[in-house]
Amino acid sequence: MAEVSGTTQPQFRAIIYNGATIGIQLDFNIVIRIYMKSATPQRFGVRILRELPDILKQEDVRKTLGIPEFDKAIIKESTHSPLEADLTLIKNKNIACRLSVKASPTGNLDYIAKSWRNERTNLDLLAIIPLEGRRNGEIVYYVAMIRAPKIIKSEGPTRIKSYLLSVIDAKREGESLERLWPTDFSEISEDIKVFAFLKKQDEILRKQDEILRKQDEILRKQDEILRKQEEFLEGQRESIKKFDKMIEILEKIYEKL
């Protein structure tokens, strides 16, 4: 699968907001692959949720996000009771952390804000948002995983969205970008598919050119063989002429005897 062009990015990088680390940058190419293997945006949420325990188990990620150690994860996929967490982390058979995970492949912050606002339990909040930015005319992509404070759920969706935008702006400043905004995986994945198709077509054309080049080389060799055969035949004809001339001379000598 083709990768998204852009600046070289480490797999993880902390996101700082008001002097505190509240998120990390995920490897964009890994996440876009997960999206492109998903049939729908809803299935992307399920797939990324399945991948999340392995991501959170990595020590640098866990410590950056302030996630407690865990040895087991309980995942609630798709629709479930509002009293249940999307992801429950277990340590020694005890609950270590309960997370409400909202992944918006379309960059829809309103969806995240309203979903959190409507939940009835006091869960830790985790948002996964694709971002597109500009730096000196270059397009760069990121995936931000942001841990929001629990207390923000008690505020309205507008305030939650404002918080997320503030974190994104902090990411923009940290990366020295001119602009940075939530983006839509579907548009990017279509671009990747078109790029992959064109790349495949170019590869096919290169192979066809190579076949034609080899065929042309074979024809040139065949022409060379035909030329040498013609030269050989011409030599044979000359030899026959000389032989015929010799016979003619010998016949004249024989007649004089």
Residue frames as qw, qx, qy, qz and C-alpha x, y, z in Angstrom:
[[0.000, 0.888, 0.460, 0.000, 0.00, 0.00, 0.00],
 [0.377, 0.588, -0.038, 0.715, 1.25, 3.45, -0.85],
 [0.418, -0.470, -0.443, 0.639, 2.31, 5.78, 1.90],
 [0.065, 0.964, 0.256, 0.026, 1.37, 9.40, 2.39],
 [0.569, 0.393, -0.127, 0.711, 4.10, 11.80, 1.41],
 [0.341, -0.908, -0.067, -0.236, 5.21, 14.36, 3.95],
 [0.011, 0.747, -0.583, 0.321, 7.93, 15.10, 6.42],
 [0.594, 0.048, -0.780, 0.190, 9.63, 12.20, 8.16],
 [0.535, -0.590, 0.119, -0.593, 7.86, 11.66, 11.45],
 [0.003, 0.244, -0.913, 0.327, 8.81, 9.58, 14.48],
 [0.339, -0.344, -0.851, -0.206, 6.23, 6.97, 15.39],
 [0.388, -0.759, -0.510, 0.119, 5.38, 8.81, 18.60],
 [0.279, 0.286, -0.157, 0.903, 5.80, 12.42, 19.63],
 [0.153, -0.514, -0.655, 0.533, 4.33, 14.12, 22.66],
 [0.011, 0.678, 0.368, 0.637, 1.72, 16.88, 22.23],
 [0.314, -0.230, -0.475, 0.789, 2.20, 19.71, 24.74],
 [0.142, -0.701, -0.421, -0.558, -0.63, 22.00, 25.78],
 [0.373, -0.839, 0.060, -0.392, -0.26, 24.74, 28.41],
 [0.054, -0.664, 0.692, -0.278, 2.99, 23.18, 29.52],
 [0.668, -0.164, 0.669, -0.281, 1.45, 19.74, 30.09],
 [0.117, 0.188, -0.878, -0.424, 1.75, 16.62, 27.94],
 [0.598, 0.187, 0.462, -0.627, -1.80, 15.65, 27.02],
 [0.853, 0.438, 0.137, -0.248, -1.39, 13.65, 23.82],
 [0.504, -0.344, 0.645, 0.460, 0.83, 11.90, 21.33],
 [0.512, 0.565, -0.339, -0.552, 1.27, 11.87, 17.58],
 [0.834, 0.022, 0.552, -0.008, 0.67, 8.45, 16.07],
 [0.263, -0.221, 0.694, 0.632, 2.37, 7.21, 12.92],
 [0.519, 0.414, 0.013, -0.748, 0.03, 8.49, 10.19],
 [0.456, 0.324, -0.711, -0.425, 0.85, 5.77, 7.65],
 [0.062, -0.042, -0.974, 0.216, 0.00, 3.01, 10.13],
 [0.306, 0.383, 0.574, -0.656, -3.36, 4.58, 11.00],
 [0.497, 0.448, -0.235, -0.705, -4.32, 5.33, 7.38],
 [0.294, 0.171, -0.913, -0.226, -3.67, 1.66, 6.55],
 [0.102, 0.242, 0.868, -0.421, -6.07, 0.67, 9.31],
 [0.407, 0.476, 0.210, -0.751, -8.65, 3.05, 7.85],
 [0.445, 0.415, -0.536, -0.586, -8.22, 1.77, 4.29],
 [0.199, 0.023, -0.979, -0.028, -8.77, -1.80, 5.48],
 [0.223, 0.327, 0.685, -0.611, -12.05, -0.72, 7.09],
 [0.188, 0.477, 0.763, 0.394, -15.25, -1.01, 5.08],
 [0.121, -0.852, -0.351, -0.370, -16.84, 2.05, 6.72],
 [0.041, 0.630, -0.365, 0.684, -15.82, 4.90, 9.06],
 [0.750, -0.486, 0.151, -0.423, -17.68, 3.03, 11.81],
 [0.982, -0.007, -0.115, 0.150, -15.56, -0.06, 11.24],
 [0.444, 0.575, -0.359, 0.586, -12.47, 2.11, 11.50],
 [0.409, -0.635, 0.314, -0.575, -13.49, 2.96, 15.06],
 [0.958, -0.231, 0.089, -0.142, -13.71, -0.76, 15.83],
 [0.855, 0.328, -0.191, 0.354, -10.36, -1.53, 14.20],
 [0.208, 0.646, -0.373, 0.633, -8.48, 1.28, 15.92],
 [0.653, -0.553, 0.243, -0.457, -10.04, 0.25, 19.25],
 [0.997, -0.050, -0.025, 0.059, -8.68, -3.26, 18.72],
 [0.674, 0.448, -0.242, 0.534, -5.22, -1.85, 18.03],
 [0.184, -0.841, 0.143, -0.489, -5.30, 0.55, 20.97],
 [0.822, -0.557, 0.117, -0.002, -4.25, -1.85, 23.78],
 [0.856, 0.100, 0.079, 0.501, -1.03, -2.71, 21.91],
 [0.285, 0.706, -0.021, 0.648, -0.34, 0.98, 21.34],
 [0.429, -0.793, 0.109, -0.418, -1.02, 1.90, 24.98],
 [0.927, -0.337, 0.000, 0.163, 1.16, -0.96, 26.25],
 [0.651, 0.428, -0.134, 0.613, 4.23, 0.69, 24.79],
 [0.519, -0.493, -0.390, 0.579, 5.96, 2.31, 27.71],
 [0.208, -0.050, 0.081, 0.973, 6.68, 5.66, 26.07],
 [0.277, -0.420, -0.502, -0.704, 3.03, 6.00, 25.00],
 [0.560, -0.565, -0.605, 0.042, 1.64, 4.86, 28.34],
 [0.465, -0.407, -0.291, 0.730, 3.82, 7.23, 30.33],
 [0.098, 0.121, 0.239, 0.958, 3.22, 10.14, 27.97],
 [0.400, -0.438, -0.468, -0.655, -0.56, 9.79, 28.30],
 [0.295, -0.330, 0.571, -0.692, -0.48, 8.98, 32.01],
 [0.842, -0.079, -0.348, -0.404, -2.06, 5.56, 31.45],
 [0.590, -0.523, 0.573, -0.224, -1.55, 3.12, 34.38],
 [0.062, 0.315, -0.928, -0.189, 0.08, -0.25, 33.78],
 [0.807, 0.086, 0.208, -0.545, -2.28, -3.02, 32.69],
 [0.242, -0.270, 0.913, 0.188, -2.09, -6.68, 31.73],
 [0.232, 0.403, 0.870, 0.164, -5.49, -7.10, 30.10],
 [0.187, 0.158, -0.100, -0.964, -7.91, -4.98, 28.07],
 [0.318, 0.477, 0.808, -0.137, -11.68, -5.33, 27.68],
 [0.020, 0.096, -0.388, -0.916, -12.97, -3.83, 24.44],
 [0.392, 0.548, 0.642, -0.365, -16.59, -2.88, 23.81],
 [0.211, 0.008, 0.582, 0.785, -17.01, -2.59, 20.06],
 [0.128, -0.424, -0.587, -0.678, -19.66, -0.54, 18.26],
 [0.444, -0.544, -0.075, -0.708, -22.87, 0.29, 20.14],
 [0.504, -0.170, -0.774, 0.344, -22.95, -0.57, 23.85],
 [0.374, -0.789, -0.478, 0.098, -24.51, 0.65, 27.09],
 [0.138, 0.842, -0.114, 0.508, -23.68, 4.30, 27.93],
 [0.646, -0.717, 0.220, -0.144, -22.62, 3.01, 31.35],
 [0.917, -0.082, 0.219, 0.323, -19.84, 0.91, 29.83],
 [0.151, -0.763, 0.387, 0.495, -16.40, 2.09, 28.73],
 [0.726, 0.598, -0.277, -0.196, -15.12, 1.60, 25.18],
 [0.675, 0.354, -0.572, 0.304, -11.87, 0.30, 26.65],
 [0.671, -0.698, 0.138, -0.211, -11.31, -1.00, 30.17],
 [0.475, 0.537, -0.641, 0.274, -7.74, -1.69, 31.27],
 [0.867, -0.468, -0.085, -0.150, -7.20, -4.38, 33.91],
 [0.279, 0.584, -0.672, 0.360, -4.23, -4.90, 36.25],
 [0.081, 0.098, -0.907, 0.401, -4.12, -7.98, 38.48],
 [0.143, -0.477, -0.858, -0.123, -7.87, -8.50, 37.90],
 [0.086, -0.695, -0.410, 0.585, -8.63, -4.95, 39.07],
 [0.391, 0.832, 0.309, 0.245, -9.80, -2.05, 36.93],
 [0.539, -0.259, 0.018, 0.802, -6.85, 0.27, 36.30],
 [0.069, 0.332, -0.148, -0.929, -8.51, 2.67, 33.85],
 [0.425, 0.564, 0.708, -0.024, -11.78, 3.08, 31.95],
 [0.141, -0.298, 0.326, 0.886, -11.57, 4.99, 28.69],
 [0.528, 0.702, 0.402, -0.258, -14.12, 6.59, 26.42],
 [0.397, -0.242, 0.548, 0.695, -12.37, 6.43, 23.05],
 [0.501, 0.756, 0.307, -0.289, -13.71, 8.57, 20.21],
 [0.422, -0.206, 0.567, 0.677, -12.01, 8.19, 16.83],
 [0.478, 0.742, 0.253, -0.396, -13.30, 10.44, 14.06],
 [0.636, 0.045, 0.527, 0.562, -11.86, 9.41, 10.66],
 [0.290, 0.751, 0.409, 0.429, -13.61, 12.42, 9.11],
 [0.319, 0.130, -0.231, 0.910, -12.09, 14.89, 11.58],
 [0.348, -0.639, -0.402, -0.556, -15.55, 15.67, 12.96],
 [0.174, 0.158, -0.615, 0.753, -14.92, 17.32, 16.33],
 [0.548, -0.216, 0.047, -0.807, -18.65, 17.89, 16.86],
 [0.841, -0.086, -0.495, -0.203, -19.17, 14.12, 16.90],
 [0.549, 0.069, -0.644, 0.528, -16.50, 13.68, 19.57],
 [0.085, -0.199, 0.360, -0.908, -17.80, 16.56, 21.69],
 [0.677, -0.186, -0.108, -0.704, -21.46, 15.45, 21.56],
 [0.802, -0.038, -0.597, -0.014, -20.57, 11.81, 22.22],
 [0.385, 0.073, -0.630, 0.671, -18.63, 12.71, 25.36],
 [0.270, -0.193, 0.210, -0.920, -21.30, 15.12, 26.54],
 [0.755, -0.149, -0.264, -0.581, -24.00, 12.44, 26.28],
 [0.617, 0.052, -0.759, 0.200, -22.12, 9.81, 28.28],
 [0.609, -0.685, -0.159, -0.367, -23.36, 9.15, 31.80],
 [0.871, -0.385, -0.107, 0.286, -20.26, 7.73, 33.45],
 [0.147, -0.938, 0.288, 0.127, -17.08, 9.46, 34.61],
 [0.928, 0.137, 0.176, 0.299, -14.59, 7.94, 32.18],
 [0.356, -0.527, 0.359, 0.683, -11.12, 8.97, 31.07],
 [0.576, 0.750, 0.184, -0.269, -11.39, 10.61, 27.65],
 [0.462, -0.313, 0.599, 0.575, -9.30, 9.76, 24.59],
 [0.574, 0.731, 0.136, -0.343, -9.78, 11.30, 21.14],
 [0.579, -0.115, 0.588, 0.553, -8.11, 10.15, 17.90],
 [0.363, 0.848, 0.187, -0.338, -8.14, 12.81, 15.18],
 [0.696, 0.245, 0.331, 0.588, -6.47, 12.94, 11.71],
 [0.073, -0.867, -0.041, 0.491, -4.84, 16.30, 10.98],
 [0.665, 0.498, 0.256, 0.495, -3.57, 18.04, 7.85],
 [0.294, -0.823, -0.017, 0.486, -1.10, 20.90, 7.95],
 [0.591, 0.749, 0.021, 0.298, 1.04, 23.21, 5.84],
 [0.537, -0.687, 0.192, 0.450, 4.69, 24.09, 6.24],
 [0.107, -0.553, 0.493, 0.663, 6.42, 26.18, 3.55],
 [0.585, 0.366, -0.363, -0.627, 3.88, 24.97, 0.99],
 [0.291, 0.160, -0.942, -0.042, 4.40, 21.34, 1.93],
 [0.758, -0.338, -0.188, -0.525, 1.46, 19.15, 3.00],
 [0.144, 0.267, -0.879, 0.368, 2.01, 17.21, 6.23],
 [0.716, -0.354, -0.402, -0.448, -0.29, 14.74, 7.95],
 [0.017, -0.293, 0.783, -0.548, -0.59, 13.67, 11.56],
 [0.612, -0.461, -0.582, -0.274, -2.84, 11.58, 13.75],
 [0.089, -0.454, 0.495, -0.735, -3.29, 13.09, 17.21],
 [0.596, -0.407, -0.692, 0.001, -4.33, 10.97, 20.18],
 [0.069, -0.497, 0.247, -0.829, -5.48, 13.44, 22.83],
 [0.405, -0.390, -0.778, 0.282, -6.32, 12.64, 26.44],
 [0.172, -0.598, -0.115, -0.774, -8.87, 15.17, 27.66],
 [0.058, -0.134, 0.698, -0.701, -9.62, 15.94, 31.35],
 [0.084, -0.409, -0.908, 0.028, -12.71, 14.21, 32.75],
 [0.017, 0.548, 0.440, -0.712, -14.16, 17.48, 34.02],
 [0.108, 0.226, -0.391, -0.886, -14.58, 18.79, 30.48],
 [0.110, -0.305, -0.900, -0.292, -17.50, 16.39, 29.97],
 [0.067, -0.622, -0.637, 0.451, -19.61, 18.48, 32.31],
 [0.063, 0.524, -0.102, -0.844, -19.30, 21.41, 29.90],
 [0.686, 0.573, 0.214, -0.394, -21.17, 21.86, 26.63],
 [0.840, 0.290, 0.339, 0.309, -20.08, 20.43, 23.27],
 [0.337, 0.904, -0.038, 0.261, -18.91, 23.89, 22.17],
 [0.357, -0.828, 0.424, -0.088, -16.46, 24.07, 25.08],
 [0.838, -0.168, 0.492, 0.163, -15.21, 20.51, 24.42],
 [0.709, 0.591, 0.231, 0.307, -14.67, 21.31, 20.74],
 [0.065, 0.959, -0.187, 0.203, -12.89, 24.54, 21.69],
 [0.625, -0.617, 0.475, 0.056, -10.56, 22.55, 23.95],
 [0.844, 0.131, 0.444, 0.271, -9.68, 20.11, 21.16],
 [0.494, 0.808, 0.102, 0.304, -9.05, 22.97, 18.74],
 [0.231, -0.916, 0.314, -0.093, -6.77, 24.62, 21.30],
 [0.759, -0.347, 0.519, 0.185, -4.76, 21.40, 21.59],
 [0.747, 0.470, 0.349, 0.315, -4.53, 21.17, 17.79],
 [0.209, 0.948, -0.072, 0.228, -3.32, 24.77, 17.67],
 [0.503, -0.739, 0.445, 0.046, -0.68, 23.94, 20.28],
 [0.826, 0.035, 0.491, 0.275, 0.41, 21.07, 18.03],
 [0.529, 0.790, 0.161, 0.265, 0.61, 23.52, 15.11],
 [0.099, -0.943, 0.291, -0.126, 2.91, 25.81, 17.09],
 [0.708, -0.481, 0.507, 0.097, 5.02, 22.88, 18.30],
 [0.769, 0.212, 0.499, 0.339, 5.55, 21.69, 14.72],
 [0.125, -0.491, 0.235, 0.829, 6.15, 25.23, 13.37],
 [0.291, 0.421, 0.771, 0.380, 3.28, 24.87, 10.93],
 [0.095, -0.092, -0.152, -0.979, 1.50, 27.72, 9.20],
 [0.680, -0.132, -0.057, -0.719, -1.83, 25.89, 9.47],
 [0.107, 0.059, -0.987, 0.105, -3.18, 22.67, 11.01],
 [0.606, -0.026, 0.097, -0.789, -6.75, 21.41, 10.97],
 [0.636, 0.034, 0.747, -0.193, -8.82, 18.20, 11.29],
 [0.317, 0.370, -0.613, -0.622, -8.94, 16.34, 8.00],
 [0.868, 0.115, 0.172, -0.452, -10.93, 13.52, 6.41],
 [0.485, -0.308, 0.795, 0.195, -9.34, 10.08, 5.98],
 [0.687, 0.470, 0.553, -0.035, -11.75, 9.25, 3.14],
 [0.407, 0.900, -0.092, -0.123, -10.41, 12.05, 0.94],
 [0.150, -0.724, 0.663, 0.121, -6.81, 11.13, 1.71],
 [0.631, -0.065, 0.773, 0.035, -7.43, 7.42, 1.14],
 [0.674, 0.667, 0.310, -0.067, -8.95, 8.20, -2.28],
 [0.208, 0.899, -0.371, -0.108, -5.85, 10.22, -3.14],
 [0.394, -0.485, 0.778, 0.060, -3.69, 7.30, -2.06],
 [0.728, 0.268, 0.631, -0.032, -5.75, 4.87, -4.15],
 [0.548, 0.832, 0.035, -0.076, -5.42, 7.13, -7.21],
 [0.032, -0.814, 0.576, 0.070, -1.69, 7.50, -6.56],
 [0.570, -0.237, 0.786, 0.019, -1.32, 3.72, -6.14],
 [0.734, 0.517, 0.435, -0.061, -3.30, 3.13, -9.37],
 [0.399, 0.894, -0.194, -0.061, -1.18, 5.60, -11.33],
 [0.253, -0.666, 0.701, 0.041, 1.97, 4.10, -9.85],
 [0.700, 0.044, 0.712, -0.002, 0.79, 0.63, -10.89],
 [0.656, 0.723, 0.211, -0.057, -0.05, 1.88, -14.39],
 [0.139, 0.885, -0.438, -0.070, 3.38, 3.47, -14.62],
 [0.483, -0.408, 0.774, 0.031, 4.94, 0.17, -13.53],
 [0.751, 0.361, 0.552, -0.026, 2.94, -1.69, -16.20],
 [0.493, 0.867, -0.049, -0.061, 4.03, 0.82, -18.85],
 [0.128, -0.766, 0.626, 0.072, 7.67, 0.45, -17.77],
 [0.630, -0.118, 0.767, 0.032, 7.37, -3.33, -18.07],
 [0.696, 0.623, 0.354, -0.045, 5.73, -2.97, -21.48],
 [0.250, 0.910, -0.319, -0.089, 8.56, -0.66, -22.56],
 [0.368, -0.543, 0.752, 0.063, 11.07, -3.25, -21.33],
 [0.728, 0.222, 0.649, -0.001, 9.28, -6.00, -23.30],
 [0.566, 0.816, 0.104, -0.052, 9.27, -3.82, -26.44],
 [0.017, -0.847, 0.521, 0.099, 12.95, -3.03, -25.91],
 [0.534, -0.282, 0.794, 0.069, 13.78, -6.74, -25.66],
 [0.713, 0.497, 0.493, -0.028, 11.62, -7.51, -28.70],
 [0.369, 0.911, -0.157, -0.092, 13.42, -4.77, -30.62],
 [0.246, -0.670, 0.694, 0.097, 16.74, -6.24, -29.51],
 [0.683, 0.063, 0.727, 0.031, 15.62, -9.70, -30.71],
 [0.628, 0.735, 0.251, -0.053, 14.56, -8.22, -34.08],
 [0.126, 0.892, -0.417, -0.121, 17.94, -6.48, -34.40],
 [0.441, -0.412, 0.793, 0.090, 19.70, -9.78, -33.72],
 [0.710, 0.371, 0.598, -0.015, 17.47, -11.52, -36.22],
 [0.452, 0.884, -0.039, -0.109, 18.30, -8.81, -38.78],
 [0.129, -0.755, 0.631, 0.121, 21.99, -9.35, -38.04],
 [0.616, -0.082, 0.782, 0.055, 21.61, -13.10, -38.54],
 [0.658, 0.642, 0.390, -0.050, 19.73, -12.54, -41.83],
 [0.231, 0.917, -0.289, -0.151, 22.43, -10.12, -42.97],
 [0.303, -0.549, 0.769, 0.124, 25.17, -12.66, -42.25],
 [0.682, 0.225, 0.695, -0.002, 23.16, -15.38, -43.98],
 [0.539, 0.825, 0.127, -0.111, 22.80, -13.08, -47.00],
 [0.010, 0.830, -0.539, -0.145, 26.56, -12.40, -46.95],
 [0.532, -0.240, 0.809, 0.071, 27.20, -16.16, -46.78],
 [0.683, 0.501, 0.531, -0.041, 24.84, -16.80, -49.68],
 [0.355, 0.910, -0.147, -0.157, 26.45, -14.02, -51.67],
 [0.217, -0.645, 0.718, 0.143, 29.82, -15.64, -51.04],
 [0.640, 0.085, 0.764, 0.023, 28.42, -18.96, -52.17],
 [0.603, 0.744, 0.261, -0.117, 27.09, -17.36, -55.34],
 [0.139, 0.876, -0.432, -0.164, 30.51, -15.83, -56.05],
 [0.431, -0.387, 0.810, 0.096, 32.16, -19.19, -55.50],
 [0.688, 0.382, 0.616, -0.041, 29.70, -20.83, -57.89],
 [0.451, 0.876, -0.037, -0.167, 30.41, -18.16, -60.51],
 [0.074, -0.739, 0.654, 0.142, 34.15, -18.76, -60.18],
 [0.573, -0.091, 0.814, 0.024, 33.59, -22.50, -60.39],
 [0.661, 0.626, 0.398, -0.113, 31.41, -22.10, -63.50],
 [0.271, 0.898, -0.297, -0.179, 34.11, -19.90, -65.08],
 [0.298, -0.522, 0.791, 0.113, 36.74, -22.51, -64.32],
 [0.669, 0.223, 0.709, -0.034, 34.56, -25.24, -65.91],
 [0.548, 0.810, 0.120, -0.171, 34.10, -23.06, -68.96],
 [0.070, 0.812, -0.556, -0.164, 37.86, -22.58, -69.34],
 [0.464, -0.270, 0.842, 0.041, 38.49, -26.31, -68.85],
 [0.698, 0.476, 0.520, -0.125, 35.91, -27.16, -71.53],
 [0.432, 0.870, -0.168, -0.169, 37.61, -24.86, -74.02],
 [0.144, -0.643, 0.745, 0.103, 40.97, -26.43, -73.26],
 [0.621, 0.026, 0.781, -0.059, 39.46, -29.91, -73.69],
 [0.668, 0.671, 0.259, -0.191, 37.99, -28.96, -77.09],
 [0.269, 0.852, -0.424, -0.151, 41.44, -27.92, -78.35],
 [0.457, -0.425, 0.780, 0.054, 43.00, -31.25, -77.49]]
